[in-house]
Amino acid sequence: MAANYDVVIVGGGIAGLSLASALAGQCSVALVEAEQTLAYHTSSRSARQLIPSFGPAVVQELTVRTLELMVARDAALPVPVLEQRSFMLVGDEATVKAEASGHMHPITHAGALELCPALNPGSFTAAGLDTGSFACNAPVLLEDHRQRAEAGGVDIITGARVHSAQRLGSGWQLGAGLEGFQSAVVVNAAGAWADELAVLSGVEKLGLQPFRRTAAIVDVERPLAPGTPMVAAADDSYYFRREGEQVLISPSETVPSGPEDAQPRPGDVEELVARLNSITSLGIRSVAKAWTGLRTEAADGVPVVGFDAEAPGFYWLAGQGGYGFQTSSAIAELAAAEILGSGIVGPASGISPVSRTPGSLAATRWSIRR
């Protein structure tokens, strides 16, 4: 016999977990994850940096709200999620100017070298700095979401890949692993598999595209000093940041992929090591570990969040496109208000939605395909 819930969330990454945490205690919720562990794919392979100057304007707005919510959350945590770490963009003057936003201000060449002496002076001519950027302790945040969700009565089931989903009467019936579920709302937080889940559910897919993004932790001869900004090329060809006595590096590639357990491709990390050794004084000696995640995007690069206009009760929470952590709390706040205020969920129907700005509404597309 299928278990009954108000909401079933499919996907246990940052998107699904943050929504489960936001809904906990306000309605009955189950979260189902295909892998044996939560946050196995992209959410465990992020750059762990929240950058208000990164992404489209609506993403930047959601990032600012996420930071506000995380600052408040940190007050109740024994280990903080956030640590101030500036973000610096380097390159030629035209590219830096084109990529900088209202959250970033230009700094001099000498100022950039003072902040990151590891950069070779001839490797760039212009720089911009975002001092409102923060490092994110992703494991602490994910665990806090899990604990809050379970404390609020959310059932979390791992190792349960959805194999059937159909609209029945006024709700949905899902089969996941060996379990059956019935719910008024199904939340599609399946990341790179979001379109596949839609097709399985008889819902028109949205053309979401996963892209590869590789990173590595490397051993260096000259570690970066505490307080060194995260440094990124304005042309999106690399970024690096301090990771204790090591350094995290990425070629920032955006290569289309199918939904998969992505792995680094031969040469990607090695080529970046050679380049960074030529434009910095880091002295990269060896690669401690490397990984590849998938950043899933809609065609316009804006997160896809909202009820599907053609499939009642089917809620999209996908297409975060590499902005997952930095928009997660704001999007969960908005999505929870939309779901609880939809009239579909019984116990908490009629809840007043949170205040939303026009930009946030545009970012989250409250009626998909309307």
Steps between C-alpha positions, in 0.01 A plus 500: 500500500632846409586743778309829489667841521409855412828548315756259354834658410706308244869579545721527806743772393509855633177593318295211636649510849455874545134475394444203732645707782274795413186283484578294811228514764254679271380202298585133452808456281706216360833554325619219273856480367623251240850471649585334829625833638356849486667772291703238312524678165536875438429613857806320634720634218444875521747788523348589841493872433198734511563793267242783476666626179475160327221413258200679345342788692218285638753241623697776671183615675428147620861473618467811715184360660666161554789672679253684725331173594831321555632776727190458716541122492865521604398662829348166606776270376806384698708510179422789263412438137643831377848648508581826326718443193514760224471411133740655248460504123813549286563541129515773239318826565216444251417147623514592869277800438252286306484230769495722809168586663360746752634284783856528369726804491815552291837489675844594377751256360721563802204446733425163341861389541495607863192285562642202308880522465499158331377657175768583246477873423496443124212250509227768526447872452176566690316367804170526685425411862181379670551546875151369581591146393512214750647153526229242570554197725285277280512184719385697806217664304383172347506324836309785664231477232479124553470531877238775479301301247500181705425689823195643322375155402635471146564139394827472305541186291829435319585232245152550351512590133160600361390240243135595454295817539150582388224746567203328669186697580602808697848377587807305399614142544870418492706186523853549633725208581280252687265767633177653373389859564186704451502878527324817397826658381808351337809722508747438220836576664681231301784720373651367179220242489217758525390466137517120526270509804259725311481257208451207740215697659332575168597867523652689209873550555650849500825437315724529806865440411766363739853638457824358634710697750824347634697598810801369687683542829872544438815509712707814453847622588370840612155484666265795479481715811182506712268771373608464136197552274368232272647594160325440168586586142251741346495284186385197706816302429594422863450576866694415813470555874665404826413162651708498817859431401375377163325678213174421323522558124256467210522544121141636516405295196140500377476181294155350423437161656225251554381432856771281650740447788750734336874435532804709399623448146868436432692818442249753642670539837852452366458779245373736767790414733745589224323828433476603865867419550572741215285790623540464877774426750297227673739227388242222466677171578230236483126437483360370828153428357281607211129481423240612248146619567210590274350850486152472350359808327196622312565675169496847661711401803223582750388240760176318415273513805120476509193289430473360151200664334411180312554243779313590820705437814831455314748752638832581331802570721781466249740675265705678768794491259787516746320749725346229718653583837499875454127510415383200704354663810323778311351259246392260777328788679317601183413144396370405846271803500374412152434135587340569837288779357386303197189355659620152399666422833243445771649552850666834425278639226442872518841584645603856415778501241823681574553837340655469156665757279421521127851380424461189712165426343656526155788279608279222622241488221202431720294344222717289274402531133225750583 
